[in-house]
Amino acid sequence: MRIGNYEFDTMHHTAVMGILNVTPDSFSDGGKYNSLDQALYHTQQMIEEGAAIVDVGGESARPGHIRITEEEEIDRVVPVIEAIRKRFDIPLSLDTYKAKVAEAGIAAGADLLNDIWGLQEDDALGKVVAESGVAYCLMHNRKNPKPGLTGERLKEELMQDASRAMAAGISRDRIILDPGVGFAKTQEENLMAIAHFGECQSLGFPLLLGTSRKSCINYVLDLPVEERVEGTLATTAYAVMQHIGFVRVHDVKENVRFIKMMEAIRERE
């Protein structure tokens, strides 16, 4: 699929999306990259380490986070997107579910819209994405989740979300699906969603897996946030073997090297 000026072979290579949180309260790196200089330095570092996309987020999505206004979010992300666009040639993703933020971010240079609510939060967002022509990543999420999520239901609900996006005018070839690990799921359901996500290949969309440093890794390994690299890499291994096109991570260097080795092995099966 095409994102910005780049083509991604999502069935044969797992590309790394590096996380850039310009927030004071993100669960893993809140406050680290709030200033423009810090954000640009970290972007350069991720690019040098092999990131294929940088995902800019201005509002934390961790459990219990405090929502901010559209104006606050725009003030956080637009200067960063503009500055990165001037200095670096890399596809930029904007992590937001708000139409006004998306509109401002796309005008500033975002190539992909990463929506944790899959068009369930802001009715105007679909039109903004459709008219802009940018790529769109929708995440599985529910405000009133039914207990007992299964792999089959995950697939069905992701297809429902994709149909909603296409009905809003977003082209099928611009849609990416994310299983929403850590959102509206128990820890057992998080693990189930990872284990069965490869089955969603049958839906015919590129897939993105985002597990980096999340609580489901702590659930298994009982480790603090800063010690969850190996747990994240285990899920990246699954992504590579299932031909998942993207992983969204904090630790770019480790994941890029890991993917290169995993793909070298997979290609020789």
Buried (B, 14 or more C-beta within 10 A) or exposed (E): BEBBEBEBEBEEBBBBBBBBBBBEBBBBBBEBBBEBEBBBEBBBEBBEBBBBBBBBBBBBBBEEBEEBEBEEBBBBBBBBBBBBBEEBEBBBBBBBBBBBBBBBBBEBBBBBBBBBBBBBBBEBBBBBBBEBEBBBBBBBBBEEBEEEBEBEBBBEBBBEBBEBBBEBEBEEEBBBBBBBBBBBBBBEBBBBBBEBBBEBBEBEBBBBBBBBBBBBBBBEEEBEBEEBBEBBBBBBBBBBBBBBBBBBBBBBBBBBEBBEEBBEEBEEE
